[in-house]
Amino acid sequence: MLIDLRPERVGLGESMLVWVRARGASAVRLDFLGNTYRLLEEQGIFWGVVGVPLDAEPGTATLTVTPLDAEGA
């Protein structure tokens, strides 16, 4: 799996573009700051825009990317 974040780091009130290439995945789920997102797919690349709320806790946050098969697992 290949993950590309643009920009790599964001601050409060900012957003980032996430690209994921996951062979064999029919969908990709992204978890960030307590929210779950389904990324859009275009020509085998999954992508989405994720933002950091102004009222989020300052500091480091974990972004988790999970490729899903046709059954959603």
N, CA, C and O atoms as a DFTB+ gen file, in Angstrom:
292 C
 N C O
     1  1       0.863      -1.177       0.000
     2  2       0.000       0.000       0.000
     3  2       0.900       1.228       0.000
     4  3       1.902       1.281       0.713
     5  1       0.530       2.206      -0.805
     6  2       1.259       3.464      -0.914
     7  2       0.329       4.590      -0.477
     8  3      -0.790       4.708      -0.975
     9  1       0.798       5.418       0.459
    10  2       0.003       6.540       0.976
    11  2       0.773       7.828       0.743
    12  3       1.965       7.906       1.039
    13  1       0.094       8.837       0.213
    14  2       0.710      10.140      -0.038
    15  2      -0.171      11.213       0.579
    16  3      -1.359      11.298       0.268
    17  1       0.400      12.028       1.445
    18  2      -0.318      13.125       2.102
    19  2       0.233      14.443       1.584
    20  3       1.449      14.623       1.520
    21  1      -0.648      15.368       1.211
    22  2      -0.226      16.690       0.737
    23  2      -1.031      17.769       1.422
    24  3      -2.240      17.832       1.200
    25  1      -0.451      18.612       2.227
    26  2       0.916      18.515       2.730
    27  2       1.034      17.391       3.761
    28  3       0.026      16.844       4.209
    29  1       2.258      17.053       4.132
    30  2       2.476      15.966       5.086
    31  2       2.041      16.331       6.501
    32  3       1.643      15.460       7.275
    33  1       2.114      17.601       6.837
    34  2       1.704      18.070       8.168
    35  2       0.728      19.226       8.026
    36  3       0.907      20.105       7.183
    37  1      -0.306      19.216       8.859
    38  2      -1.300      20.291       8.833
    39  2      -1.535      20.792      10.251
    40  3      -1.298      20.076      11.223
    41  1      -2.001      22.023      10.355
    42  2      -2.311      22.617      11.642
    43  2      -3.809      22.778      11.813
    44  3      -4.595      22.355      10.966
    45  1      -4.187      23.384      12.900
    46  2      -5.597      23.624      13.193
    47  2      -6.223      24.451      12.075
    48  3      -5.657      25.456      11.645
    49  1      -7.394      24.023      11.610
    50  2      -8.104      24.732      10.552
    51  2      -7.582      24.474       9.152
    52  3      -8.041      25.103       8.199
    53  1      -6.637      23.567       9.010
    54  2      -6.072      23.280       7.698
    55  2      -6.559      21.916       7.196
    56  3      -7.101      21.121       7.964
    57  1      -6.360      21.661       5.916
    58  2      -6.779      20.380       5.339
    59  2      -5.642      19.774       4.535
    60  3      -4.677      20.451       4.182
    61  1      -5.780      18.464       4.250
    62  2      -4.781      17.763       3.460
    63  2      -5.471      16.847       2.462
    64  3      -6.587      16.381       2.690
    65  1      -4.796      16.602       1.367
    66  2      -5.249      15.669       0.357
    67  2      -4.551      14.339       0.618
    68  3      -3.333      14.293       0.795
    69  1      -5.333      13.252       0.642
    70  2      -4.797      11.916       0.903
    71  2      -5.012      11.055      -0.332
    72  3      -6.136      10.906      -0.811
    73  1      -3.903      10.480      -0.851
    74  2      -3.966       9.539      -1.959
    75  2      -3.510       8.180      -1.445
    76  3      -2.536       8.085      -0.698
    77  1      -4.218       7.130      -1.850
    78  2      -3.850       5.774      -1.442
    79  2      -3.925       4.845      -2.656
    80  3      -4.917       4.830      -3.385
    81  1      -2.865       4.081      -2.852
    82  2      -2.883       3.009      -3.849
    83  2      -2.801       1.710      -3.062
    84  3      -1.798       1.434      -2.404
    85  1      -3.868       0.908      -3.134
    86  2      -3.952      -0.345      -2.390
    87  2      -4.417      -1.439      -3.347
    88  3      -5.605      -1.543      -3.651
    89  1      -3.488      -2.238      -3.812
    90  2      -3.818      -3.300      -4.774
    91  2      -4.831      -4.273      -4.191
    92  3      -4.705      -4.716      -3.049
    93  1      -5.837      -4.597      -4.994
    94  2      -6.842      -5.564      -4.592
    95  2      -7.952      -5.001      -3.721
    96  3      -8.922      -5.703      -3.436
    97  1      -7.832      -3.753      -3.293
    98  2      -8.868      -3.156      -2.448
    99  2     -10.029      -2.673      -3.307
   100  3      -9.832      -2.136      -4.397
   101  1     -11.232      -2.869      -2.803
   102  2     -12.396      -2.328      -3.507
   103  2     -12.846      -1.020      -2.873
   104  3     -13.655      -0.291      -3.447
   105  1     -12.318      -0.724      -1.682
   106  2     -12.597       0.531      -0.985
   107  2     -11.466       0.775       0.015
   108  3     -10.710      -0.135       0.354
   109  1     -11.367       2.017       0.476
   110  2     -10.376       2.368       1.499
   111  2     -11.059       3.224       2.551
   112  3     -11.749       4.193       2.234
   113  1     -10.854       2.849       3.819
   114  2     -11.392       3.607       4.945
   115  2     -10.247       4.361       5.606
   116  3      -9.144       3.836       5.760
   117  1     -10.530       5.601       5.995
   118  2      -9.548       6.437       6.667
   119  2     -10.145       6.887       7.998
   120  3     -11.265       7.398       8.034
   121  1      -9.413       6.704       9.080
   122  2      -9.840       7.160      10.407
   123  2      -8.900       8.256      10.860
   124  3      -7.680       8.093      10.830
   125  1      -9.480       9.393      11.289
   126  2      -8.666      10.552      11.688
   127  2      -9.455      11.415      12.654
   128  3     -10.574      11.832      12.354
   129  1      -8.877      11.679      13.801
   130  2      -9.473      12.548      14.827
   131  2     -10.896      12.130      15.198
   132  3     -11.776      12.977      15.356
   133  1     -11.115      10.831      15.335
   134  2     -12.418      10.328      15.756
   135  2     -13.461      10.239      14.662
   136  3     -14.612       9.898      14.933
   137  1     -13.081      10.537      13.434
   138  2     -14.010      10.458      12.295
   139  2     -13.549       9.382      11.321
   140  3     -12.353       9.131      11.176
   141  1     -14.513       8.751      10.656
   142  2     -14.230       7.730       9.647
   143  2     -14.692       8.241       8.291
   144  3     -15.794       8.773       8.157
   145  1     -13.838       8.075       7.290
   146  2     -14.124       8.534       5.936
   147  2     -13.935       7.376       4.971
   148  3     -13.052       6.543       5.173
   149  1     -14.748       7.310       3.928
   150  2     -14.535       6.406       2.801
   151  2     -13.920       7.241       1.694
   152  3     -14.491       8.253       1.287
   153  1     -12.765       6.827       1.206
   154  2     -12.104       7.577       0.152
   155  2     -12.755       7.283      -1.197
   156  3     -13.295       6.199      -1.414
   157  1     -12.696       8.252      -2.088
   158  2     -13.213       8.101      -3.442
   159  2     -12.193       7.348      -4.279
   160  3     -10.994       7.408      -4.005
   161  1     -12.667       6.630      -5.309
   162  2     -11.755       5.873      -6.159
   163  2     -11.809       6.421      -7.573
   164  3     -12.879       6.682      -8.121
   165  1     -10.615       6.589      -8.154
   166  2     -10.521       7.049      -9.534
   167  2      -9.323       6.368     -10.183
   168  3      -8.180       6.618      -9.801
   169  1      -9.581       5.517     -11.154
   170  2      -8.546       4.799     -11.913
   171  2      -7.572       4.060     -10.992
   172  3      -6.360       4.111     -11.199
   173  1      -8.097       3.381      -9.987
   174  2      -7.277       2.564      -9.094
   175  2      -6.593       3.301      -7.966
   176  3      -5.866       2.693      -7.180
   177  1      -6.813       4.603      -7.871
   178  2      -6.242       5.398      -6.781
   179  2      -7.391       5.938      -5.947
   180  3      -8.345       6.508      -6.477
   181  1      -7.290       5.755      -4.642
   182  2      -8.304       6.256      -3.712
   183  2      -7.822       7.600      -3.179
   184  3      -6.629       7.788      -2.938
   185  1      -8.759       8.540      -2.994
   186  2      -8.358       9.862      -2.533
   187  2      -9.469      10.521      -1.728
   188  3     -10.636      10.143      -1.823
   189  1      -9.086      11.503      -0.944
   190  2     -10.041      12.286      -0.171
   191  2      -9.354      13.494       0.450
   192  3      -8.127      13.559       0.521
   193  1     -10.153      14.434       0.891
   194  2      -9.656      15.636       1.566
   195  2     -10.111      15.561       3.018
   196  3     -11.293      15.366       3.301
   197  1      -9.162      15.718       3.930
   198  2      -9.435      15.612       5.360
   199  2      -8.965      16.895       6.035
   200  3      -7.875      17.391       5.752
   201  1      -9.789      17.425       6.924
   202  2      -9.443      18.665       7.612
   203  2      -9.259      18.482       9.100
   204  3      -9.765      17.533       9.698
   205  1      -8.520      19.413       9.688
   206  2      -8.327      19.456      11.131
   207  2      -9.193      20.602      11.666
   208  3      -8.972      21.757      11.303
   209  1     -10.164      20.302      12.513
   210  2     -11.032      21.354      13.039
   211  2     -10.252      22.396      13.850
   212  3      -9.207      22.096      14.428
   213  1     -10.771      23.602      13.880
   214  2     -10.148      24.664      14.674
   215  2     -10.128      24.333      16.159
   216  3      -9.242      24.786      16.885
   217  1     -11.107      23.538      16.620
   218  2     -11.173      23.225      18.039
   219  2     -10.522      21.880      18.403
   220  3     -10.721      21.375      19.508
   221  1      -9.746      21.302      17.474
   222  2      -9.041      20.043      17.761
   223  2      -7.922      20.296      18.765
   224  3      -7.398      21.405      18.865
   225  1      -7.564      19.244      19.511
   226  2      -6.447      19.345      20.449
   227  2      -5.150      19.545      19.659
   228  3      -4.876      18.786      18.729
   229  1      -4.357      20.548      20.010
   230  2      -3.068      20.724      19.328
   231  2      -2.162      19.522      19.609
   232  3      -2.259      18.900      20.666
   233  1      -1.299      19.209      18.676
   234  2      -0.359      18.110      18.854
   235  2      -0.449      17.115      17.717
   236  3      -1.063      17.376      16.684
   237  1       0.168      15.983      17.925
   238  2       0.227      14.941      16.909
   239  2      -1.044      14.098      16.926
   240  3      -1.557      13.758      17.992
   241  1      -1.544      13.766      15.747
   242  2      -2.723      12.906      15.615
   243  2      -2.380      11.752      14.681
   244  3      -1.524      11.882      13.806
   245  1      -3.055      10.629      14.874
   246  2      -2.822       9.452      14.052
   247  2      -3.863       9.358      12.954
   248  3      -5.059       9.513      13.202
   249  1      -3.403       9.106      11.749
   250  2      -4.262       8.881      10.600
   251  2      -4.108       7.400      10.231
   252  3      -3.000       6.941       9.952
   253  1      -5.210       6.660      10.230
   254  2      -5.170       5.215       9.947
   255  2      -5.892       4.928       8.643
   256  3      -7.036       5.337       8.449
   257  1      -5.210       4.218       7.749
   258  2      -5.765       3.861       6.444
   259  2      -5.970       2.352       6.406
   260  3      -5.050       1.586       6.693
   261  1      -7.187       1.929       6.047
   262  2      -7.516       0.501       6.000
   263  2      -8.094       0.146       4.635
   264  3      -9.169       0.627       4.278
   265  1      -7.393      -0.693       3.863
   266  2      -7.968      -1.162       2.593
   267  2      -9.048      -2.195       2.895
   268  3      -8.914      -2.991       3.823
   269  1     -10.124      -2.175       2.102
   270  2     -11.244      -3.089       2.292
   271  2     -11.463      -3.916       1.038
   272  3     -11.269      -3.436      -0.079
   273  1     -11.869      -5.166       1.233
   274  2     -12.193      -6.018       0.093
   275  2     -13.653      -5.841      -0.290
   276  3     -14.341      -4.988       0.270
   277  1     -14.127      -6.628      -1.227
   278  2     -15.499      -6.483      -1.726
   279  2     -16.551      -6.686      -0.643
   280  3     -17.649      -6.140      -0.748
   281  1     -16.235      -7.468       0.408
   282  2     -17.166      -7.693       1.506
   283  2     -17.088      -6.609       2.579
   284  3     -17.844      -6.641       3.550
   285  1     -16.176      -5.650       2.408
   286  2     -16.040      -4.567       3.378
   287  2     -15.137      -4.900       4.548
   288  3     -15.138      -4.185       5.550
   289  1     -14.367      -5.973       4.441
   290  2     -13.461      -6.366       5.524
   291  2     -12.020      -6.119       5.160
   292  3     -11.125      -6.393       5.959
